[in-house]
Amino acid sequence: MRLFWAGLIFGAGYALGRPEGRAKLAELSKRPEVTQLRQRAVSTVSSGAKTGQQQLANAAHTVKDKASEKLTSKTTSSSDTVVQPAGARRGLRLPRPSPRRSTAGFDVDRSSAA
């Protein structure tokens, strides 16, 4: 099946690379069905983007509420200030790069390389 799709993609690329193929594509793109499908695709994508933004906002709000609940439960009743734990960091942590692999066991002579 992969070979079929590779052949189909190759054939489409070949056809679109030729002047006759580009002219045929321009002709087909002006048809009313294609315009209608393009408009449907745009509306589907925009509604999906709006839904995604709403879900992200809801998730961020939920996380913020849970974090504030944890902080308020950790504060003492005598003071109104929020105390962070000793090892706490603000913001998001960036992923650390993996350590470089050791060249132990290999004889690497860098003094002669110039």
Secondary structure by P-SEA (a helix, b strand, c coil): caaaaaaaaaaaaaaaacaaaaaaaaaaaacaaaaaaaaaaaaaaaaaaaaaaaaaaaaaaaaaaaaaaaaaaaccccccbbbbcccccccccccccccccccccccccccccc
